[in-house]
Amino acid sequence: MRKTLFYASIVMLAAFTGCSKERKNLVSANESKNGNVKTSTIDFIHPGTVLTKSQMQYAYARAMANVEPYKTTFANFQSNYATFLSSSYTPHAHAQVGRNLYKSDYENDAMAMFVNGVMWNMTGQTQYADKVIQLLDAWASTCTSIQYPDNDWQLCNGYGLHFMIYGADMVYNYSGLTSAKKTSYKNLFKIFYNYYAAYATTYSKTAPFVVAGWPSWGSSAGKFIMAYGIFCESQTAYNLSLEYFNRTAANGADNGTNVTAFLSTGQPVEGGRDQYYTQLCLASFLEWAQMAYNQGDKSLYDARSGVIGKAMEYTAKYNLGNSVTWDPVTPATPIWQVTPPIAAISSSNRGNYRPIWYMAYNYYHRYRGLSMPYTEQVMASHVNEGTTTTITDEVGWGSLFYCNTSQTIVAPSYTW
């Protein structure tokens, strides 16, 4: 990531992952074949960022019944995060944080909030919910800013602090989360959220916007804003995230929207950078779409004939050692140290996989019934998904969280 300074996200699910039906007051976009997302007023579901309560309970029930891959993945999940799940784990809050300031502290605490929130929803054991609140209380009473105008603040938000929001939403309905505490957490997250508008104003852009960034930067902003909108029940923020998802270059988009990050074939612009970063970008888009789905809206997953799923297949195919067609692409906005067009796909980190494949497969194949042969091959060699070195890069653990084999297929209006 560059350091350049810029001044001035026990129950059997009926349909996928916790939203068995769309709420009537949420307007979708005719399954978004044309890429348009319509916004409207909704009643927010909690927990309802990247995981719903029914989804977590489904996974837990399967693990407790010794069903694979849930059993092994759940054991790995608990073992990997044993420190975070311990009663002795304490907060590491700071007044200011950034990608170059207490990075490991905010990442660890954010993930601790998330995993304890997961365990609370799975087991109902209150010590986990209390741990989330202990951590959030410390941060809400301590943190007042993130490093700015260092442009890495975007990554601090979108690949770290957003897990605090995921964790907070996990305990949204817990009796120990008082109204006053909830307000203090919203105020904390608002500090992080407000940087998007401040930054855009500095550069005379429409928020959110990343100057000179790859798609993985902008898409991380989109998912952060959606998570913020859900927990804070901010219709304005939620709708901004929906609008940004399908913003075009003509309407002021950076490179992080579903329109600017992918060609219609599924070719990811970030594929010309590095394969591991390509998957980081895809992780953000998947979490973004999953949050909307958990709020009752399939239109992000289905936008542009399921372009996210097509990008997953394209990326899997190439990383498995196959040839793919690369069309030279000029990014919607200039990218730091890149001379357009991007003429070839990058072989950097080819065959190095992130734990993102189950999430895509769960929607596009298990729910939509679309063929994903290359994704299946990746999953066959990574049966038990885990995490990555930077634990807040993506949710991971898809073989536990995003492996609903009881779904009824509902074919989309598009085909691949």
C-alpha positions in Angstrom: 0.0 0.0 0.0 1.3 3.4 -0.8 2.2 6.0 1.8 1.6 9.1 -0.2 0.2 12.0 1.7 -2.8 13.9 0.3 -3.4 17.2 2.0 -6.1 19.4 3.1 -18.9 -5.5 7.2 -30.5 -24.0 16.0 -31.8 -22.7 12.6 -31.9 -24.0 9.1 -32.1 -21.2 6.6 -34.8 -21.3 4.0 -33.0 -19.0 1.6 -29.3 -18.3 1.8 -28.1 -16.4 4.8 -30.6 -15.0 7.1 -33.0 -13.2 4.9 -35.6 -15.7 3.8 -37.7 -13.0 2.1 -37.3 -9.5 0.9 -39.1 -6.9 2.9 -41.9 -5.2 1.0 -40.6 -1.7 1.7 -37.2 -2.3 0.1 -37.1 -1.6 -3.6 -34.7 -3.8 -5.5 -33.6 -3.2 -9.1 -35.2 -5.9 -11.1 -32.3 -8.1 -10.1 -30.1 -5.3 -11.4 -29.3 -6.7 -14.8 -28.9 -3.1 -15.9 -26.8 -2.2 -12.9 -29.2 0.3 -11.3 -29.9 0.2 -7.6 -32.9 2.1 -6.4 -33.0 3.3 -2.8 -35.8 3.5 -0.4 -36.6 3.6 3.3 -36.0 0.3 5.1 -36.3 -1.2 8.6 -32.8 -2.2 9.5 -32.1 -5.8 10.5 -29.7 -6.5 13.4 -27.4 -8.2 13.4 -27.4 -7.6 9.7 -24.0 -6.5 8.4 -22.0 -9.5 7.1 -23.7 -12.1 9.3 -27.2 -12.5 10.6 -28.2 -14.3 13.8 -29.9 -17.1 11.9 -26.9 -17.6 9.7 -24.6 -17.9 12.7 -26.9 -20.3 14.5 -27.2 -22.4 11.3 -23.4 -22.7 11.2 -23.1 -23.4 14.9 -25.8 -26.2 14.7 -24.0 -27.9 11.9 -20.7 -27.7 13.7 -22.2 -29.1 16.9 -23.7 -31.9 14.8 -20.2 -32.8 13.7 -21.0 -32.0 10.1 -18.0 -31.0 7.9 -16.6 -28.6 6.9 -18.4 -26.7 9.7 -17.0 -28.8 12.5 -13.3 -28.4 11.6 -13.7 -24.8 10.5 -15.4 -23.9 13.8 -12.6 -25.6 15.8 -10.0 -23.7 13.8 -12.0 -20.4 14.3 -12.0 -20.9 18.1 -8.3 -22.0 18.2 -7.1 -19.2 15.9 -8.9 -16.5 18.0 -8.4 -18.1 21.5 -6.6 -15.0 22.7 -9.5 -12.7 21.6 -12.0 -15.1 23.2 -10.3 -15.2 26.5 -11.8 -13.4 29.5 -8.3 -11.9 30.1 -8.2 -10.1 26.8 -8.2 -6.3 27.4 -8.7 -3.3 25.1 -5.8 -1.5 23.4 -7.6 1.8 22.7 -5.8 5.0 21.6 -6.8 8.6 21.1 -5.6 8.4 17.5 -4.9 5.5 15.2 -3.9 5.0 11.6 -2.3 2.6 9.2 1.1 3.7 10.6 -0.1 4.3 14.1 -1.1 1.4 16.4 -2.3 -0.6 13.5 -2.0 -4.0 15.2 -3.9 -2.7 18.2 -7.0 -1.5 16.4 -7.0 -4.5 14.1 -6.8 -6.9 17.0 -9.4 -5.1 19.0 -11.7 -4.8 16.0 -11.4 -8.5 15.3 -11.9 -9.4 18.9 -15.2 -7.5 18.9 -16.3 -9.4 15.8 -15.3 -12.9 17.0 -16.8 -12.4 20.4 -20.0 -11.1 18.7 -20.1 -14.2 16.6 -19.7 -16.5 19.7 -22.5 -14.6 21.5 -24.9 -15.1 18.6 -23.9 -18.8 18.3 -23.9 -19.8 22.0 -25.9 -17.2 23.8 -23.2 -17.0 26.4 -23.2 -13.5 27.8 -19.5 -13.3 28.5 -18.9 -12.9 24.8 -21.4 -10.0 24.4 -19.9 -8.4 27.5 -16.4 -8.6 26.0 -17.6 -6.8 22.9 -19.1 -4.0 25.0 -16.0 -3.8 27.2 -13.9 -3.2 24.1 -16.3 -0.8 22.5 -16.6 1.2 25.7 -12.8 1.6 25.8 -12.6 2.8 22.2 -15.7 5.1 22.4 -14.3 6.8 25.4 -10.7 7.2 24.1 -10.5 7.5 20.3 -11.1 10.9 18.8 -9.4 10.7 15.4 -7.5 8.7 12.8 -4.4 9.8 11.0 -5.4 12.4 8.4 -4.7 13.7 5.7 -2.4 10.6 5.2 -4.3 8.9 2.4 -3.9 5.6 4.2 -6.8 6.6 6.5 -9.0 5.1 3.8 -7.4 1.7 4.5 -7.6 2.2 8.2 -11.3 2.5 7.9 -12.0 0.0 5.1 -9.6 -2.8 6.2 -9.6 -2.5 9.9 -12.0 -0.3 11.8 -15.0 -1.5 9.9 -14.8 -4.7 12.0 -15.7 -2.6 15.0 -19.0 -1.9 13.3 -19.5 -5.5 12.4 -18.8 -6.4 16.1 -21.1 -3.7 17.4 -23.9 -4.9 15.2 -23.5 -8.4 16.5 -24.6 -7.3 20.0 -27.2 -4.7 18.8 -30.0 -6.5 20.5 -28.1 -7.6 23.6 -29.8 -6.4 26.8 -26.4 -5.1 28.1 -26.1 -2.7 25.3 -27.9 0.3 26.7 -29.2 3.2 24.7 -26.5 5.4 26.1 -23.8 2.9 25.1 -25.3 2.5 21.6 -25.2 6.3 21.1 -21.6 6.4 22.2 -20.6 3.8 19.7 -22.5 5.6 16.9 -20.6 8.7 17.8 -17.3 6.8 17.6 -18.2 5.4 14.2 -19.3 8.9 13.0 -15.8 10.2 13.6 -14.5 7.6 11.2 -17.4 8.1 8.7 -17.0 11.9 8.5 -13.6 11.7 6.9 -15.1 10.6 3.7 -17.0 13.9 3.3 -14.1 15.9 4.5 -11.7 14.3 2.0 -14.1 14.6 -0.9 -14.6 18.2 -0.2 -10.9 18.9 -0.2 -10.6 17.5 -3.7 -13.9 18.8 -5.0 -15.3 15.3 -5.5 -18.5 13.5 -4.6 -18.0 11.4 -1.5 -16.8 8.7 -1.3 -13.9 9.1 -3.6 -10.3 7.9 -3.5 -7.8 10.0 -5.4 -5.4 7.8 -7.5 -6.5 4.6 -5.8 -7.1 1.1 -7.1 -10.6 -0.5 -6.9 -9.8 -2.2 -3.6 -9.5 1.3 -2.0 -12.9 2.6 -3.2 -14.8 -0.6 -2.6 -13.5 -0.7 1.0 -15.2 2.7 1.4 -18.4 1.4 0.0 -18.6 -1.5 2.4 -17.6 0.7 5.4 -20.3 3.2 4.6 -22.9 0.4 4.3 -21.9 -1.1 7.6 -22.1 2.3 9.2 -25.5 2.9 7.8 -26.8 -0.4 9.1 -25.5 -0.1 12.7 -26.3 3.6 13.0 -29.6 3.1 11.2 -28.6 6.0 8.9 -30.8 5.9 5.8 -28.6 8.6 4.3 -25.4 6.6 4.7 -27.0 3.4 3.6 -28.4 5.0 0.4 -25.1 6.7 -0.3 -23.4 3.3 -0.3 -26.1 1.9 -2.7 -25.7 4.9 -5.0 -21.9 4.7 -4.9 -22.0 1.0 -5.7 -23.3 1.8 -9.2 -21.8 5.2 -9.7 -20.3 5.7 -13.2 -17.3 7.6 -14.2 -19.6 10.1 -15.9 -21.3 10.7 -12.6 -18.0 11.2 -10.7 -17.0 7.7 -9.7 -13.5 6.7 -8.7 -12.3 3.1 -9.5 -14.1 1.4 -6.7 -17.7 1.0 -8.0 -19.1 -2.2 -9.5 -19.2 -0.3 -12.8 -15.6 0.9 -12.7 -13.9 -2.0 -11.0 -15.0 -4.7 -13.5 -15.5 -5.1 -17.2 -18.8 -6.8 -18.2 -16.9 -10.0 -18.8 -15.9 -10.1 -15.2 -12.3 -9.0 -15.9 -11.2 -7.1 -12.7 -9.3 -3.9 -13.3 -7.1 -4.8 -10.2 -6.1 -8.0 -12.0 -3.5 -5.9 -13.7 -1.9 -5.1 -10.4 -1.6 -8.3 -8.4 -3.7 -11.4 -7.8 -3.8 -11.1 -4.0 -4.9 -7.5 -4.3 -7.5 -8.6 -6.8 -9.0 -10.9 -4.3 -8.8 -8.2 -1.6 -11.0 -6.1 -3.9 -13.4 -9.0 -4.5 -13.6 -9.5 -0.7 -14.8 -5.9 -0.3 -17.4 -6.3 -3.0 -18.6 -9.6 -1.6 -19.0 -8.1 1.9 -20.7 -5.1 0.5 -23.2 -7.2 -1.5 -23.7 -9.6 1.5 -24.6 -6.7 3.8 -27.3 -5.5 1.3 -28.5 -9.1 1.0 -28.8 -9.4 4.7 -30.9 -6.3 4.7 -33.2 -7.9 2.1 -31.7 -6.6 -1.1 -30.2 -8.9 -3.8 -29.5 -6.2 -6.3 -25.8 -5.7 -5.4 -25.0 -9.4 -5.9 -27.1 -9.4 -9.1 -25.8 -6.1 -10.5 -24.6 -6.2 -14.1 -25.7 -9.8 -14.5 -23.8 -10.9 -11.4 -20.5 -9.3 -12.4 -19.0 -10.0 -9.0 -19.6 -13.7 -9.5 -18.2 -13.5 -13.0 -15.1 -11.8 -11.6 -14.7 -14.5 -9.1 -14.7 -17.1 -11.8 -12.3 -15.1 -14.0 -9.9 -14.8 -11.1 -10.2 -18.4 -10.1 -9.6 -19.6 -13.6 -6.4 -17.5 -14.0 -5.0 -18.4 -10.6 -5.6 -22.1 -11.2 -3.1 -21.8 -14.1 -5.4 -21.4 -17.0 -5.2 -18.7 -19.7 -7.7 -15.9 -19.7 -8.5 -13.1 -22.1 -7.3 -9.7 -20.9 -8.7 -6.6 -22.6 -6.4 -3.6 -22.1 -8.3 -1.3 -19.8 -8.0 2.4 -18.9 -9.1 3.0 -15.3 -12.0 5.4 -14.7 -9.6 7.7 -12.9 -5.8 7.9 -12.8 -4.1 5.4 -10.5 -0.9 6.1 -8.6 2.2 5.1 -10.6 0.1 3.5 -13.4 0.4 4.6 -17.0 -2.8 3.6 -18.9 -3.9 1.4 -20.4 -3.3 -1.5 -18.2 -2.1 -3.8 -21.0 -1.8 -7.2 -19.3 -2.9 -9.3 -16.4 -0.4 -9.5 -13.5 1.1 -12.8 -12.5 2.2 -11.5 -9.2 0.9 -13.7 -6.4 -0.8 -16.0 -8.9 -2.1 -19.1 -7.1 -2.1 -17.4 -3.7 -5.7 -17.5 -2.4 -7.7 -15.5 0.0 -10.6 -17.0 2.0 -13.4 -15.5 -0.1 -14.6 -18.3 -2.3 -17.4 -19.9 -0.2 -19.2 -16.5 0.1 -19.4 -16.1 -3.6 -20.3 -19.8 -4.2 -23.0 -19.6 -1.6 -24.9 -17.0 -3.4 -24.2 -17.5 -7.1 -24.2 -21.3 -7.1 -26.1 -22.5 -4.1 -28.8 -19.8 -4.3 -28.8 -18.7 -7.9 -27.9 -22.1 -9.4 -25.2 -20.7 -11.7 -22.2 -22.8 -12.7 -18.9 -21.9 -11.0 -16.5 -24.7 -12.0 -13.3 -22.7 -11.3 -14.5 -21.5 -7.9 -15.3 -25.1 -7.1 -11.8 -26.2 -7.9 -10.4 -23.5 -5.6 -12.7 -24.6 -2.8 -11.8 -28.3 -3.3 -8.2 -27.4 -2.4 -9.2 -25.0 0.4 -12.0 -27.0 2.1 -11.6 -25.2 5.4 -11.3 -21.5 4.9 -9.6 -19.4 7.5 -8.1 -16.0 7.6 -5.1 -14.0 6.3 -2.0 -12.4 7.9 -3.9 -9.1 8.1 -6.9 -10.5 9.9 -9.2 -7.6 9.1 -8.7 -7.8 5.3 -11.8 -9.9 5.0 -14.3 -11.9 7.0 -12.9 -15.3 5.9 -14.1 -18.6 7.5 -16.5 -19.1 4.6 -16.7 -22.9 5.1 -18.4 -22.1 8.5 -20.3 -18.9 7.7 -21.2 -19.1 4.0 -21.9 -22.8 3.4 -25.7 -23.1 3.5 -26.5 -26.4 1.7 -30.2 -26.2 2.5 -31.1 -23.4 0.1 -33.7 -23.6 -2.6 -32.4 -22.4 -5.9 -34.0 -19.3 -7.3 -32.7 -18.7 -10.8 -31.9 -15.1 -11.7 -33.1 -13.3 -14.8 -29.5 -13.4 -16.3 -27.2 -16.2 -17.4 -23.5 -16.6 -17.8 
